[in-house]
């Protein structure tokens, strides 16, 4: 959005991300074929068509139109995550107690639904506040969107906190400190204060665009790390079940 509005300092990042996303799509295509099309071919082709349509004209979009098109596409991606993760979680549930099953489901829901949705809300906020910073102002429509997203952010943050509390109470999981919800509260509070003081309550916005962009990106990266940790814990469960089943078959 910032680049479309004329801030050429974002061009290098845009080009780098375009290449990274294309590489990830190619890798996902390989994995999808290797795992017998967890994403069925018609659904996969529809996803690719949406991506190609988005990428073919985005430089000619208005910033807000681009924002809407990206939101729609990323929502499609997020809805795919349970479809891809549920078979993995189901595999780990056969040899576990009912309490452990609940913990596995909590971990999966947080890793593949709550946190990705939360990150997308943060990314939307990042786009809008960076856009406002580049243009030097925010109209009522932009402020209303930001306000709604801040409320959604608070909802998902509380949902994640509750889930983390449940996971931490499970002695089977040795959770890294990064899973401690308290350590994230400070940055989120700072973000709320920054947006309130620099975007929502000013007629003329003077905050440097990269300052806001980088601040929100740092928060997003923390939650991306939490997804990595969640996947690692689920991977450990898969490995444990596989070893148990392999040992049992040898007997």
Residue frames relative to the residue before (quaternion, step in Angstrom):
aa qw qx qy qz dx dy dz
X 1.0000 0.0000 0.0000 0.0000 0.00 0.00 0.00
X 0.6499 0.5124 -0.3160 0.4640 3.57 0.98 -0.83
X 0.6572 0.5106 -0.3108 0.4591 3.57 0.96 -0.86
X 0.6406 0.5237 -0.3212 0.4607 3.59 0.97 -0.85
X 0.6802 0.4876 -0.2835 0.4682 3.56 1.08 -0.76
X 0.6765 -0.5484 0.2770 0.4059 3.58 1.27 0.06
X 0.5241 0.6075 -0.4338 0.4100 3.60 1.24 0.15
X 0.2149 -0.8340 0.4987 0.0977 3.57 0.03 1.32
X 0.5153 0.6514 -0.4242 0.3608 3.60 1.20 -0.23
X 0.6488 0.5065 -0.3177 0.4708 3.60 1.26 -0.31
X 0.4460 0.7367 -0.4410 0.2528 3.61 1.23 -0.26
X 0.6449 0.5350 -0.3298 0.4348 3.59 0.91 -0.87
X 0.6612 0.4983 -0.3007 0.4733 3.58 0.97 -0.84
X 0.6272 0.5420 -0.3322 0.4499 3.57 1.01 -0.81
X 0.6741 0.4927 -0.2939 0.4653 3.59 0.86 -0.97
X 0.6519 0.5213 -0.3117 0.4540 3.59 0.95 -0.88
X 0.6853 0.4815 -0.2857 0.4657 3.58 0.93 -0.89
X 0.5897 0.5601 -0.3687 0.4501 3.60 1.05 -0.66
X 0.6763 0.4883 -0.2858 0.4717 3.58 0.93 -0.93
X 0.6561 0.5137 -0.3119 0.4565 3.58 0.98 -0.86
X 0.6611 0.5046 -0.3128 0.4589 3.59 0.93 -0.88
X 0.6426 0.5164 -0.3278 0.4615 3.58 0.96 -0.82
X 0.6384 0.5234 -0.3191 0.4655 3.59 1.01 -0.82
X 0.6697 0.4973 -0.3034 0.4606 3.57 0.96 -0.84
X 0.6213 0.5267 -0.3460 0.4657 3.58 1.03 -0.68
X 0.6418 0.5174 -0.3240 0.4641 3.59 0.98 -0.81
X 0.6565 0.4986 -0.3067 0.4757 3.58 0.99 -0.83
X 0.6422 0.5218 -0.3206 0.4610 3.58 0.99 -0.83
X 0.6203 0.5379 -0.3390 0.4592 3.58 1.05 -0.75
X 0.6459 0.5160 -0.3135 0.4673 3.60 0.99 -0.84
X 0.6815 0.4885 -0.2855 0.4640 3.57 0.88 -0.96
X 0.6351 0.5387 -0.3339 0.4415 3.56 0.98 -0.83
X 0.6627 0.4858 -0.2997 0.4848 3.57 1.01 -0.80
X 0.6569 0.5272 -0.3087 0.4419 3.58 0.97 -0.88
X 0.7585 0.3464 -0.1880 0.5190 3.58 1.06 -0.75
X 0.5888 -0.6579 0.3392 0.3247 3.53 1.10 0.92
X 0.6521 -0.6000 0.2991 0.3541 3.50 0.89 1.11
X 0.0419 -0.7823 0.6182 -0.0640 3.54 0.38 1.31
X 0.6752 0.2846 -0.2340 0.6390 3.53 1.28 -0.50
X 0.3714 -0.7520 0.4869 0.2441 3.63 -0.31 1.16
X 0.6740 -0.5503 0.3235 0.3718 3.54 -1.12 0.76
X 0.6704 0.4818 -0.3366 0.4529 3.68 0.81 -0.80
X 0.6506 0.5074 -0.3099 0.4724 3.59 1.03 -0.81
X 0.6382 0.5272 -0.3186 0.4619 3.57 1.03 -0.82
X 0.6720 0.4970 -0.3005 0.4594 3.57 0.89 -0.93
X 0.6186 0.5348 -0.3373 0.4664 3.57 1.07 -0.72
X 0.6359 0.5286 -0.3175 0.4641 3.57 1.03 -0.83
X 0.6643 0.4982 -0.2978 0.4710 3.58 0.92 -0.91
X 0.6358 0.5303 -0.3291 0.4541 3.58 0.98 -0.82
X 0.6450 0.5140 -0.3159 0.4690 3.58 0.98 -0.85
X 0.6577 0.5137 -0.3067 0.4577 3.58 0.96 -0.89
X 0.6789 0.4916 -0.2960 0.4582 3.58 0.87 -0.94
X 0.6316 0.5221 -0.3350 0.4649 3.58 1.04 -0.73
X 0.6448 0.5259 -0.3101 0.4599 3.56 1.01 -0.86
X 0.7332 0.4484 -0.2389 0.4519 3.57 0.85 -1.00
X 0.6084 0.6090 -0.3522 0.3673 3.60 1.13 -0.54
X 0.8343 0.1993 -0.0689 0.5093 3.59 1.05 -0.62
X 0.3864 0.7794 -0.4599 0.1781 3.59 1.24 -0.06
X 0.6275 0.5529 -0.3505 0.4215 3.62 1.05 -0.62
X 0.6818 0.4609 -0.2842 0.4919 3.58 1.24 -0.34
X 0.5129 0.6516 -0.4156 0.3736 3.60 1.28 -0.12
X 0.4746 -0.5439 0.5698 0.3927 3.49 -1.37 0.09
X 0.6558 -0.5278 0.3521 0.4092 3.60 -1.17 0.47
X 0.6868 0.4795 -0.2944 0.4601 3.60 0.90 -0.87
X 0.6226 0.5177 -0.3459 0.4740 3.61 1.01 -0.72
X 0.6341 0.5301 -0.3148 0.4668 3.55 0.99 -0.86
X 0.6151 0.5553 -0.3194 0.4596 3.55 1.04 -0.86
X 0.6854 0.4833 -0.2821 0.4659 3.59 0.88 -0.96
X 0.6564 0.5107 -0.3182 0.4551 3.60 0.91 -0.88
X 0.6627 0.4962 -0.3071 0.4693 3.58 0.94 -0.85
X 0.6181 0.5493 -0.3460 0.4434 3.59 0.97 -0.82
X 0.6606 0.5154 -0.3024 0.4545 3.57 0.88 -0.97
X 0.6877 0.4878 -0.2909 0.4523 3.57 0.86 -0.96
X 0.6861 0.4786 -0.2991 0.4590 3.61 0.86 -0.88
X 0.5790 0.5600 -0.3773 0.4569 3.60 1.11 -0.55
X 0.6144 0.5363 -0.3412 0.4674 3.60 1.06 -0.73
X 0.6520 0.5206 -0.3061 0.4584 3.57 0.96 -0.90
X 0.6742 0.5042 -0.3022 0.4471 3.59 0.84 -0.98
X 0.6563 0.5096 -0.3156 0.4583 3.59 1.02 -0.75
X 0.5991 0.5649 -0.3552 0.4426 3.58 1.22 -0.36
X 0.5742 0.6615 -0.3772 0.3009 3.58 1.05 -0.75
X 0.6709 0.4666 -0.3333 0.4701 3.67 0.81 -0.79
X 0.5977 0.5752 -0.3480 0.4369 3.58 1.08 -0.74
X 0.7183 0.4301 -0.2403 0.4912 3.57 1.04 -0.78
X 0.7336 0.4521 -0.2383 0.4481 3.57 1.01 -0.77
X 0.5767 0.6313 -0.3865 0.3457 3.63 1.02 -0.67
X 0.6494 0.5073 -0.3513 0.4444 3.65 0.89 -0.73
X 0.6290 0.5307 -0.3354 0.4584 3.58 1.07 -0.71
X 0.6727 0.4858 -0.2949 0.4739 3.58 0.90 -0.92
X 0.6374 0.5348 -0.3344 0.4426 3.58 0.92 -0.86
X 0.6139 0.5683 -0.3392 0.4303 3.59 1.05 -0.75
X 0.7167 0.4633 -0.2576 0.4531 3.59 1.03 -0.76
X 0.6313 0.6091 -0.3237 0.3546 3.60 1.19 -0.35
X 0.5195 0.6937 -0.4035 0.2934 3.59 1.18 -0.36
X 0.7981 0.2793 -0.1317 0.5173 3.60 0.99 -0.79
X 0.5757 0.5919 -0.3753 0.4212 3.56 1.10 0.62
X 0.5649 -0.5961 0.4536 0.3462 3.53 -1.25 0.46
X 0.6714 -0.4933 0.3568 0.4225 3.56 -1.28 0.27
X 0.6246 0.5245 -0.3425 0.4663 3.61 1.07 -0.70
X 0.6730 0.4908 -0.2989 0.4656 3.58 0.91 -0.90
X 0.5989 0.5598 -0.3550 0.4493 3.58 1.08 -0.72
X 0.6472 0.5163 -0.3180 0.4620 3.57 0.95 -0.86
X 0.6561 0.5085 -0.3144 0.4606 3.60 0.96 -0.83
X 0.6376 0.5269 -0.3275 0.4568 3.56 0.99 -0.81
X 0.6653 0.4977 -0.2995 0.4690 3.55 0.97 -0.86
X 0.6190 0.5354 -0.3354 0.4666 3.57 1.07 -0.76
X 0.6698 0.5014 -0.2937 0.4623 3.55 0.91 -0.96
X 0.6603 0.5054 -0.3074 0.4628 3.57 0.96 -0.87
X 0.6585 0.5144 -0.3144 0.4505 3.58 0.89 -0.91
X 0.6650 0.4943 -0.3028 0.4709 3.56 0.98 -0.84
X 0.7040 0.4960 -0.2683 0.4317 3.58 0.88 -1.00
X 0.8191 0.2890 -0.1127 0.4826 3.56 0.89 -0.94
X 0.7566 0.3253 -0.2143 0.5251 3.60 1.23 -0.10
X 0.7564 0.4147 -0.2468 0.4416 3.58 0.45 -1.20
X 0.7241 0.4356 -0.2661 0.4639 3.60 0.72 -1.02
X 0.6410 0.4947 -0.3596 0.4637 3.68 0.86 -0.70
X 0.6485 0.5013 -0.3226 0.4734 3.61 0.99 -0.77
X 0.6380 0.5243 -0.3141 0.4684 3.56 1.04 -0.79
X 0.6441 0.5148 -0.3145 0.4704 3.58 0.98 -0.87
X 0.6535 0.5127 -0.3260 0.4514 3.58 0.94 -0.82
X 0.6130 0.5258 -0.3465 0.4772 3.60 1.08 -0.68
X 0.6456 0.5065 -0.3149 0.4770 3.58 0.96 -0.86
X 0.6545 0.5132 -0.3157 0.4566 3.59 0.98 -0.82
X 0.6288 0.5183 -0.3319 0.4753 3.59 1.04 -0.73
X 0.6335 0.5146 -0.3217 0.4800 3.57 1.00 -0.86
X 0.6369 0.5364 -0.3212 0.4511 3.57 0.93 -0.92
X 0.6667 0.5130 -0.3053 0.4463 3.57 0.89 -0.92
X 0.7071 0.4739 -0.2694 0.4504 3.55 0.86 -0.97
X 0.7031 0.4518 -0.2929 0.4646 3.61 0.85 -0.87
X 0.6180 0.5151 -0.3529 0.4777 3.60 1.11 -0.58
X 0.6125 0.5448 -0.3264 0.4708 3.56 1.05 -0.81
X 0.6675 0.4960 -0.2990 0.4679 3.58 0.91 -0.92
X 0.6482 0.5231 -0.3175 0.4533 3.56 1.01 -0.79
X 0.6554 0.5093 -0.3100 0.4637 3.58 0.99 -0.83
X 0.7232 0.4280 -0.2490 0.4815 3.59 0.92 -0.89
X 0.4426 -0.7266 0.4275 0.3055 3.57 1.25 -0.38
X 0.7813 0.1830 -0.1288 0.5826 3.58 1.26 0.15
X 0.1600 -0.7578 0.6183 0.1334 3.57 -1.31 0.22
X 0.3049 -0.7585 0.5450 0.1861 3.57 -0.72 1.05
X 0.7391 -0.4279 0.2805 0.4382 3.56 -1.31 0.11
X 0.6199 0.5522 -0.3448 0.4380 3.58 1.06 -0.73
X 0.6629 0.4929 -0.3008 0.4765 3.58 0.91 -0.90
X 0.6650 0.5036 -0.3109 0.4556 3.58 0.90 -0.88
X 0.6367 0.5224 -0.3311 0.4605 3.59 1.00 -0.76
X 0.6387 0.5186 -0.3201 0.4698 3.57 1.00 -0.82
X 0.6643 0.5019 -0.3058 0.4618 3.57 0.88 -0.94
X 0.6508 0.5250 -0.3168 0.4477 3.57 0.92 -0.89
X 0.6452 0.5123 -0.3154 0.4710 3.58 0.97 -0.85
X 0.6710 0.5015 -0.2958 0.4591 3.57 0.94 -0.89
X 0.6199 0.5325 -0.3429 0.4632 3.59 1.05 -0.68
X 0.6395 0.5060 -0.3217 0.4812 3.58 1.04 -0.72
X 0.6478 0.5047 -0.3111 0.4784 3.58 1.01 -0.83
X 0.6138 0.5541 -0.3359 0.4510 3.56 1.06 -0.78
X 0.6565 0.5093 -0.3065 0.4643 3.57 0.94 -0.89
X 0.6337 0.5361 -0.3254 0.4528 3.59 1.03 -0.80
X 0.7111 0.4444 -0.2684 0.4741 3.59 0.78 -0.99
X 0.6048 0.5568 -0.3588 0.4422 3.59 1.04 -0.71
X 0.6620 0.4862 -0.3032 0.4832 3.59 0.97 -0.83
X 0.6261 0.5371 -0.3326 0.4571 3.58 1.01 -0.78
X 0.6615 0.4948 -0.2978 0.4785 3.56 0.96 -0.87
X 0.6320 0.5395 -0.3359 0.4435 3.60 0.99 -0.82
X 0.6567 0.5076 -0.3071 0.4656 3.58 0.94 -0.90
X 0.6627 0.5062 -0.3026 0.4615 3.57 0.95 -0.90
X 0.6481 0.5197 -0.3167 0.4577 3.57 0.96 -0.86
X 0.6183 0.5420 -0.3399 0.4565 3.57 1.03 -0.77
X 0.6609 0.5059 -0.3040 0.4635 3.57 0.98 -0.87
X 0.6606 0.5026 -0.3029 0.4683 3.58 0.98 -0.83
X 0.6720 0.5113 -0.3033 0.4416 3.58 0.92 -0.88
X 0.6370 0.5311 -0.3281 0.4522 3.59 1.16 -0.48
X 0.5880 0.5565 -0.3642 0.4604 3.56 1.30 -0.14
X 0.3492 -0.7743 0.4928 0.1890 3.57 -0.48 1.19
X 0.5599 0.6037 -0.3938 0.4086 3.60 1.24 -0.24
X 0.7102 0.3959 -0.2451 0.5280 3.57 1.24 -0.40
X 0.1695 -0.7258 0.6571 0.1126 3.52 -0.90 0.98
X 0.1157 -0.8543 0.5048 0.0437 3.56 0.07 1.30
X 0.4782 -0.6607 0.4952 0.2991 3.59 -0.93 0.86
X 0.6489 -0.5369 0.3654 0.3965 3.55 -1.20 0.47
X 0.5544 0.6180 -0.3909 0.3975 3.58 1.16 -0.50
X 0.6410 0.5160 -0.3206 0.4691 3.58 1.22 -0.41
X 0.5045 0.6332 -0.4367 0.3923 3.60 1.24 0.06
X 0.3683 -0.7762 0.4596 0.2249 3.62 -0.36 1.20
X 0.5599 0.6286 -0.3926 0.3704 3.58 1.15 -0.53
X 0.6652 0.5325 -0.3217 0.4129 3.59 0.98 -0.79
X 0.6605 0.5052 -0.3113 0.4600 3.60 1.23 -0.31
X 0.5224 0.6776 -0.4052 0.3221 3.58 1.19 -0.49
X 0.6485 0.5574 -0.3273 0.4020 3.57 0.91 -0.91
X 0.6869 0.4837 -0.2868 0.4604 3.60 0.86 -0.96
X 0.6445 0.5144 -0.3210 0.4658 3.58 0.99 -0.81
X 0.6381 0.5147 -0.3212 0.4741 3.58 1.02 -0.80
X 0.6353 0.5235 -0.3210 0.4683 3.57 1.02 -0.80
X 0.6383 0.5297 -0.3226 0.4559 3.57 1.00 -0.83
X 0.6445 0.5187 -0.3183 0.4629 3.57 0.93 -0.88
X 0.6700 0.4974 -0.2959 0.4650 3.56 0.95 -0.90
X 0.6389 0.5349 -0.3208 0.4504 3.58 0.99 -0.86
X 0.6873 0.4764 -0.2857 0.4680 3.57 0.86 -0.96
X 0.6496 0.5264 -0.3195 0.4459 3.56 0.97 -0.85
X 0.7541 0.4166 -0.2251 0.4551 3.56 0.80 -1.01
X 0.7828 0.3750 -0.1784 0.4634 3.60 0.96 -0.85
X 0.7742 0.3321 -0.1741 0.5099 3.60 1.14 -0.53
X 0.7738 0.4136 -0.2123 0.4304 3.55 0.62 -1.15
X 0.7934 0.3229 -0.1473 0.4945 3.58 1.03 -0.72
X 0.6364 0.4919 -0.3437 0.4847 3.57 1.16 0.55
X 0.4064 -0.6940 0.5378 0.2528 3.56 -0.98 0.82
X 0.7698 0.1870 -0.1001 0.6020 3.56 1.10 -0.75
X 0.2129 -0.8021 0.5517 0.0839 3.57 -0.63 1.18
X 0.1006 -0.8274 0.5526 0.0059 3.55 -0.69 1.14
X 0.4548 0.6958 -0.4524 0.3230 3.61 1.25 -0.11
X 0.5005 -0.6733 0.4592 0.2921 3.58 -0.87 0.98
X 0.5477 -0.6806 0.3806 0.3034 3.57 -0.78 1.10
X 0.6761 0.4977 -0.3080 0.4475 3.61 0.90 -0.86
X 0.5763 0.5844 -0.3808 0.4257 3.60 1.12 -0.57
X 0.6894 0.4554 -0.2738 0.4923 3.58 0.89 -0.94
X 0.6458 0.5358 -0.3200 0.4398 3.56 0.90 -0.97
X 0.7044 0.4687 -0.2719 0.4585 3.59 0.80 -0.99
X 0.6165 0.5552 -0.3493 0.4355 3.58 1.04 -0.74
X 0.6974 0.4450 -0.2764 0.4892 3.59 0.85 -0.95
X 0.6135 0.5600 -0.3456 0.4365 3.60 1.03 -0.75
X 0.6317 0.5322 -0.3339 0.4542 3.60 1.00 -0.76
X 0.6429 0.4987 -0.3224 0.4838 3.59 1.03 -0.75
X 0.6333 0.5317 -0.3270 0.4576 3.58 0.95 -0.89
X 0.6581 0.5274 -0.3164 0.4343 3.60 0.91 -0.87
X 0.6022 0.5471 -0.3579 0.4582 3.59 1.09 -0.64
X 0.7080 0.4485 -0.2678 0.4752 3.56 0.89 -0.91
X 0.5715 0.5448 -0.3827 0.4797 3.60 1.17 -0.43
X 0.6292 0.5248 -0.3268 0.4710 3.59 1.07 -0.73
X 0.6224 0.5317 -0.3396 0.4632 3.57 1.10 -0.65
X 0.6069 0.5283 -0.3534 0.4771 3.58 1.08 -0.65
X 0.6357 0.5298 -0.3247 0.4581 3.59 0.95 -0.87
X 0.6621 0.4985 -0.3044 0.4694 3.58 0.97 -0.85
X 0.6357 0.5297 -0.3264 0.4568 3.57 1.00 -0.82
X 0.6484 0.5073 -0.3082 0.4767 3.57 0.99 -0.86
X 0.6330 0.5359 -0.3305 0.4505 3.60 1.01 -0.80
X 0.6584 0.4992 -0.3063 0.4728 3.59 0.97 -0.85
X 0.6561 0.4897 -0.3109 0.4828 3.58 0.98 -0.81
X 0.6188 0.5404 -0.3395 0.4581 3.59 1.05 -0.75
X 0.6274 0.5326 -0.3336 0.4599 3.59 1.01 -0.77
X 0.6471 0.5126 -0.3148 0.4685 3.58 1.03 -0.78
X 0.6313 0.5238 -0.3256 0.4702 3.57 1.02 -0.83
X 0.6615 0.5106 -0.3035 0.4578 3.58 0.91 -0.94
X 0.6495 0.5275 -0.3104 0.4513 3.55 1.02 -0.87
X 0.6699 0.4829 -0.2972 0.4792 3.59 0.90 -0.89
X 0.6381 0.5266 -0.3305 0.4542 3.59 0.97 -0.85
X 0.6612 0.5013 -0.3095 0.4644 3.61 0.92 -0.91
X 0.6456 0.5201 -0.3215 0.4576 3.59 1.00 -0.85
X 0.6827 0.4806 -0.2932 0.4658 3.58 0.88 -0.95
X 0.6413 0.5236 -0.3251 0.4569 3.59 1.01 -0.78
X 0.6517 0.5109 -0.3075 0.4687 3.56 1.01 -0.86
X 0.6568 0.5168 -0.3071 0.4552 3.57 0.97 -0.89
X 0.6563 0.5106 -0.3173 0.4560 3.60 1.00 -0.81
X 0.6301 0.5334 -0.3327 0.4558 3.60 1.10 -0.63
X 0.6212 0.5293 -0.3419 0.4658 3.56 1.16 -0.61
